[in-house]
């Protein structure tokens, strides 16, 4: 009965289903009995979760670029989905410095094209744009950002995600306020980790690449503090939010934060130290650097809104988060067994943890 059984038998369209979070969401929705449709670019590599879990055998899959608004809108028209989740994006800070034009084009116009497709497809009753905690104008203060804090960003990626939030709010105020229109929201989460993510310039994929190559990991910003989450944590929030939009409508519109508890933010170094405690392989070095591209040092989210109104909270503590992540990567590295089933088993285990903690969506 997870998520009040709302997704059973529903058509759910995900943009970015070949990506890390999108592929995990597609697997979870399949386990919930949804008919899943995906629209995305090809996966980056043969190690990606979409490929190793053979997700194309389980969902309807169309390759497409969210910058192609006409193609995306036509796919919505063909599918006539009940739900839509927008996860397609250029998701990397470092890459945004190398390709700012592509980053802004994808993350801004991709958002516009998503909402235009939703607006043109009356079958969609609930839709969520997934952004990031980096959408906030980060002052690196010690308290968490709330949903009504200003958007911003010093790097192209963060700025593009702040813009994506502004675009979503403009569409909400301009086109989705009236009763009978789609119920829409945005979801913001922190640094998400878990098996199946092999993107460049991310700390956990870099750690396991170093392990595979018998090298020590180089840590750029060892004392940068992040709201680390296992991938299933924010996904439970997105699915929880989608279900409430379906059931209760516009009371759940707007922005929502999904992050760890306030006192559970850890540094990059602490994350890798915990991984080494559990895994015992590898190591790291902290190189001297004369010049760095800007990356925030301290970033926290205030999840009070989700806790109070959605009755959502994280199910995993820090050590459990690292343990779930390690298990996912060991499954990747073993190259043995049915990866789709292994991911499904981890979703089942996570759901049991949430149920034991009486978290609302799992009851």
Secondary structure per residue as TSV (DSSP state, phi and psi in degrees):
chain	resnum	aa	ss	phi	psi
A	1	X	-	360.0	17.5
A	2	X	G	-53.5	139.7
A	3	X	G	57.3	33.2
A	4	X	G	58.0	23.9
A	5	X	G	62.7	22.2
A	6	X	T	-64.9	-34.9
A	7	X	T	-84.7	-9.9
A	8	X	T	-58.4	120.8
A	9	X	T	76.5	2.3
A	10	X	-	-90.3	151.7
A	11	X	E	-86.5	124.0
A	12	X	E	-123.3	123.1
A	13	X	E	-104.5	126.5
A	14	X	E	-116.9	124.3
A	15	X	E	-86.3	141.1
A	16	X	T	80.9	29.0
A	17	X	T	-74.0	-10.3
A	18	X	T	-86.3	-9.2
A	19	X	S	-81.8	-177.8
A	20	X	H	-62.7	-64.2
A	21	X	H	-67.4	-38.5
A	22	X	H	-62.1	-39.1
A	23	X	H	-69.5	-41.0
A	24	X	H	-62.4	-41.2
A	25	X	H	-62.7	-41.5
A	26	X	H	-62.2	-41.7
A	27	X	H	-62.6	-45.4
A	28	X	H	-62.2	-44.1
A	29	X	H	-63.8	-37.2
A	30	X	H	-60.7	-42.0
A	31	X	H	-65.7	-25.1
A	32	X	T	-85.6	-0.7
A	33	X	T	89.4	15.2
A	34	X	-	-81.7	157.3
A	35	X	E	-96.9	106.8
A	36	X	E	-100.5	131.1
A	37	X	E	-120.6	133.1
A	38	X	E	-122.9	144.6
A	39	X	E	-134.1	117.2
A	40	X	E	-166.9	164.9
A	41	X	-	-68.2	163.6
A	42	X	-	-61.2	153.9
A	43	X	-	-62.9	157.2
A	44	X	S	-69.2	-39.0
A	45	X	S	-149.5	170.0
A	46	X	T	-71.1	-13.0
A	47	X	T	-86.5	-11.8
A	48	X	S	-63.8	150.2
A	49	X	H	-55.9	-37.8
A	50	X	H	-58.8	-40.4
A	51	X	H	-76.6	-51.2
A	52	X	H	-66.9	-29.5
A	53	X	T	-86.6	0.1
A	54	X	T	50.9	47.4
A	55	X	G	-65.5	-27.9
A	56	X	G	-60.7	-21.7
A	57	X	G	-80.2	-10.7
A	58	X	T	-114.3	-18.5
A	59	X	S	-129.8	165.2
A	60	X	E	-78.4	126.2
A	61	X	E	-127.8	121.9
A	62	X	E	-126.3	124.5
A	63	X	E	-77.2	131.2
A	64	X	-	-171.1	158.0
A	65	X	-	-103.0	131.7
A	66	X	T	-67.1	-13.7
A	67	X	T	-74.1	-14.3
A	68	X	-	-90.8	85.6
A	69	X	H	-62.7	-38.0
A	70	X	H	-65.4	-42.4
A	71	X	H	-67.1	-41.4
A	72	X	H	-64.3	-45.2
A	73	X	H	-62.0	-39.3
A	74	X	H	-64.2	-37.9
A	75	X	H	-64.3	-42.6
A	76	X	H	-58.1	-44.5
A	77	X	H	-62.8	-39.7
A	78	X	H	-69.3	-40.9
A	79	X	H	-80.2	-40.2
A	80	X	-	55.6	60.9
A	81	X	-	-74.3	159.4
A	82	X	S	-87.4	-38.5
A	83	X	E	-123.1	153.1
A	84	X	E	-140.6	133.8
A	85	X	E	-124.4	126.5
A	86	X	E	-101.8	103.5
A	87	X	-	-115.9	-6.4
A	88	X	-	-68.0	130.6
A	89	X	S	-169.1	165.0
A	90	X	-	-90.3	109.0
A	91	X	-	-100.8	9.5
A	92	X	-	-116.9	129.7
A	93	X	H	-62.7	-50.3
A	94	X	H	-61.8	-43.2
A	95	X	H	-63.3	-29.9
A	96	X	H	-65.4	-27.8
A	97	X	H	-71.3	-34.9
A	98	X	H	-78.9	-31.5
A	99	X	-	-137.7	69.7
A	100	X	H	-65.1	-36.5
A	101	X	H	-64.2	-47.6
A	102	X	H	-62.7	-36.9
A	103	X	H	-64.5	-49.5
A	104	X	H	-65.8	-40.7
A	105	X	I	-60.9	-47.1
A	106	X	I	-68.7	-47.3
A	107	X	I	-81.0	-25.4
A	108	X	I	-90.9	-60.5
A	109	X	I	-69.4	-28.0
A	110	X	H	-60.9	-40.2
A	111	X	H	-66.2	-46.0
A	112	X	H	-56.9	-47.0
A	113	X	H	-64.7	-35.7
A	114	X	H	-62.4	-49.3
A	115	X	H	-69.3	-30.8
A	116	X	H	-65.6	-39.2
A	117	X	H	-66.4	-41.3
A	118	X	H	-61.8	-46.0
A	119	X	H	-61.3	-31.2
A	120	X	T	-88.6	0.9
A	121	X	-	-127.3	91.5
A	122	X	T	-62.8	-15.6
A	123	X	T	-65.7	-24.3
A	124	X	-	-75.6	117.0
A	125	X	-	-100.5	-21.7
A	126	X	E	-146.1	133.8
A	127	X	E	-144.1	141.1
A	128	X	E	-131.0	129.3
A	129	X	E	-96.5	122.4
A	130	X	E	-96.2	121.8
A	131	X	-	-117.4	-118.2
A	132	X	-	-166.8	159.9
A	133	X	G	-63.7	-21.7
A	134	X	G	-76.1	0.9
A	135	X	G	-70.3	-19.7
A	136	X	B	-79.1	149.8
A	137	X	-	-71.7	98.2
A	138	X	-	-81.4	112.5
A	139	X	-	-92.7	-0.8
A	140	X	-	56.3	38.5
A	141	X	-	-85.2	172.0
A	142	X	S	-87.1	-11.5
A	143	X	S	-101.7	162.6
A	144	X	-	-78.9	151.2
A	145	X	B	-76.8	138.5
A	146	X	-	-103.0	162.3
A	147	X	T	-60.7	-23.3
A	148	X	T	-97.0	9.4
A	149	X	S	-74.8	156.6
A	150	X	-	-64.6	146.8
A	151	X	B	-81.2	158.4
A	152	X	-	178.5	-159.4
A	153	X	-	153.6	129.1
A	154	X	S	-87.9	-20.7
A	155	X	S	-109.1	160.7
A	156	X	H	-58.4	-38.9
A	157	X	H	-61.8	-52.7
A	158	X	H	-61.1	-43.3
A	159	X	H	-61.3	-39.7
A	160	X	H	-65.8	-34.3
A	161	X	H	-75.9	-34.2
A	162	X	H	-60.8	-41.7
A	163	X	H	-64.2	-39.0
A	164	X	H	-59.7	-38.2
A	165	X	H	-67.0	-41.8
A	166	X	H	-63.6	-39.7
A	167	X	H	-61.2	-45.6
A	168	X	H	-61.0	-43.3
A	169	X	H	-64.9	-37.8
A	170	X	H	-63.1	-42.1
A	171	X	H	-67.0	-38.1
A	172	X	H	-60.4	-49.8
A	173	X	H	-70.5	-31.7
A	174	X	H	-90.3	-34.5
A	175	X	H	-127.9	-18.1
A	176	X	S	-121.8	22.6
A	177	X	-	-84.3	-35.2
A	178	X	S	-70.0	145.4
A	179	X	T	-61.8	142.0
A	180	X	T	95.4	-14.2
A	181	X	S	-88.5	167.5
A	182	X	-	-60.2	142.7
A	183	X	E	-89.5	119.6
A	184	X	E	-125.1	155.6
A	185	X	E	-155.2	169.0
A	186	X	E	-123.4	151.9
A	187	X	E	-129.4	131.6
A	188	X	E	-121.5	128.1
A	189	X	E	-133.6	167.1
A	190	X	-	-88.6	-150.6
A	191	X	-	-77.6	114.2
A	192	X	E	-101.3	131.3
A	193	X	E	-128.9	157.7
A	194	X	-	156.8	163.9
A	195	X	T	-56.1	145.9
A	196	X	T	96.9	-6.3
A	197	X	-	-97.3	113.9
A	198	X	-	-124.1	27.1
A	199	X	-	-66.5	154.5
A	200	X	T	-73.5	152.5
A	201	X	T	60.8	35.6
A	202	X	-	-123.6	140.0
A	203	X	H	-64.6	-44.5
A	204	X	H	-72.6	-46.7
A	205	X	H	-56.1	-39.9
A	206	X	H	-63.0	-38.6
A	207	X	H	-60.7	-48.7
A	208	X	H	-73.7	-28.0
A	209	X	H	-63.9	-41.9
A	210	X	H	-63.9	-40.6
A	211	X	H	-59.6	-46.2
A	212	X	H	-60.9	-36.0
A	213	X	H	-91.5	-0.4
A	214	X	T	68.4	30.7
A	215	X	-	-114.6	168.4
A	216	X	-	-92.5	141.5
A	217	X	E	-74.1	135.2
A	218	X	E	-93.3	123.5
A	219	X	-	-101.7	119.4
A	220	X	S	-71.5	-49.9
A	221	X	-	-129.0	77.5
A	222	X	T	-61.8	-26.5
A	223	X	T	-105.5	9.7
A	224	X	-	-66.4	130.2
A	225	X	E	-101.7	133.0
A	226	X	E	-133.8	153.6
A	227	X	-	-83.6	75.6
A	228	X	-	-63.5	135.7
A	229	X	E	-140.3	142.8
A	230	X	E	-68.2	147.7
A	231	X	H	-55.2	-31.1
A	232	X	H	-71.7	-20.0
A	233	X	H	-64.9	-59.6
A	234	X	H	-64.4	-34.1
A	235	X	H	-60.7	-37.6
A	236	X	H	-62.6	-35.6
A	237	X	H	-66.7	-44.8
A	238	X	H	-61.5	-45.0
A	239	X	H	-68.2	-37.9
A	240	X	H	-60.1	-47.0
A	241	X	H	-62.3	-45.3
A	242	X	H	-59.1	-41.1
A	243	X	H	-64.5	-41.6
A	244	X	H	-69.6	-35.9
A	245	X	H	-60.4	-39.8
A	246	X	H	-66.5	-44.1
A	247	X	H	-81.1	-40.7
A	248	X	H	-120.7	-2.2
A	249	X	G	73.2	-139.2
A	250	X	G	-73.2	-10.0
A	251	X	G	-62.0	-19.5
A	252	X	G	-109.1	14.6
A	253	X	-	-70.2	166.2
A	254	X	E	98.7	-166.1
A	255	X	E	-91.2	148.1
A	256	X	E	-140.8	134.4
A	257	X	E	-95.0	138.9
A	258	X	E	-131.7	106.7
A	259	X	-	-147.0	-175.9
A	260	X	-	-74.4	170.9
A	261	X	-	-59.7	156.6
A	262	X	T	-57.7	-33.3
A	263	X	T	-97.7	18.4
A	264	X	-	-121.5	28.7
A	265	X	-	-84.8	135.5
A	266	X	E	-129.3	156.6
A	267	X	E	-79.2	165.5
A	268	X	H	-57.6	-44.4
A	269	X	H	-61.8	-43.5
A	270	X	H	-64.0	-36.4
A	271	X	H	-62.6	-47.9
A	272	X	H	-69.8	-37.2
A	273	X	H	-60.0	-41.2
A	274	X	H	-67.1	-38.5
A	275	X	H	-62.4	-41.9
A	276	X	H	-66.2	-35.1
A	277	X	H	-61.4	-40.9
A	278	X	H	-81.4	-35.9
A	279	X	H	-98.7	-39.5
A	280	X	-	80.0	-3.0
A	281	X	-	-105.0	161.1
A	282	X	-	77.8	-162.7
A	283	X	-	173.2	-175.3
A	284	X	E	-149.9	160.8
A	285	X	E	-130.4	154.6
A	286	X	-	-114.5	97.5
A	287	X	-	-74.4	153.3
A	288	X	-	-76.8	136.1
A	289	X	-	-130.8	133.6
A	290	X	S	-86.8	-26.1
A	291	X	-	-145.6	134.2
A	292	X	-	-126.4	145.3
A	293	X	-	-72.9	147.0
A	294	X	-	-65.3	128.0
A	295	X	-	-137.1	135.8
A	296	X	-	-61.6	145.1
A	297	X	S	-90.5	-44.8
A	298	X	B	-123.1	129.2
A	299	X	-	-151.4	124.1
A	300	X	-	-136.9	151.0
A	301	X	B	-112.9	143.5
A	302	X	-	-94.7	118.1
A	303	X	-	-103.5	19.5
A	304	X	H	-58.6	-39.3
A	305	X	H	-62.4	-48.0
A	306	X	I	-64.6	-39.1
A	307	X	I	-64.9	-39.8
A	308	X	I	-83.2	-39.4
A	309	X	I	-99.9	-35.4
A	310	X	I	-92.2	-14.0
A	311	X	-	58.4	33.9
A	312	X	-	-96.8	145.3
A	313	X	-	-155.6	160.5
A	314	X	-	-66.4	145.9
A	315	X	-	-94.5	-21.3
A	316	X	-	-111.5	136.6
A	317	X	-	-78.3	178.2
A	318	X	H	-60.7	-47.3
A	319	X	H	-64.8	-39.0
A	320	X	H	-65.1	-38.1
A	321	X	H	-60.0	-46.5
A	322	X	H	-66.4	-39.1
A	323	X	H	-64.3	-45.7
A	324	X	H	-60.3	-40.3
A	325	X	H	-65.7	-45.8
A	326	X	H	-59.2	-45.0
A	327	X	H	-57.8	-43.4
A	328	X	H	-62.3	-41.0
A	329	X	H	-74.1	-34.0
A	330	X	H	-64.1	-36.0
A	331	X	H	-61.6	-43.1
A	332	X	H	-59.4	-48.0
A	333	X	H	-74.2	-22.0
A	334	X	H	-71.6	-28.4
A	335	X	T	50.3	37.5
A	336	X	-	-137.2	130.7
A	337	X	S	98.7	175.4
A	338	X	-	-85.4	106.5
A	339	X	H	-65.9	-35.5
A	340	X	H	-58.9	-44.0
A	341	X	H	-67.5	-37.1
A	342	X	H	-64.6	-41.6
A	343	X	H	-64.5	-41.2
A	344	X	H	-62.9	-37.8
A	345	X	H	-65.7	-36.9
A	346	X	H	-69.4	-36.8
A	347	X	H	-61.9	-42.5
A	348	X	H	-62.7	-42.6
A	349	X	H	-65.1	-43.4
A	350	X	H	-60.7	-42.7
A	351	X	H	-61.8	-38.3
A	352	X	H	-65.1	-40.0
A	353	X	H	-61.0	-45.3
A	354	X	H	-63.9	-39.0
A	355	X	H	-64.9	-42.1
A	356	X	H	-64.3	-27.3
A	357	X	T	-93.3	8.7
A	358	X	T	55.9	38.8
A	359	X	-	-76.3	135.7
A	360	X	G	-54.0	-44.9
A	361	X	G	-65.9	-24.0
A	362	X	G	-89.7	-9.4
A	363	X	-	-75.2	360.0
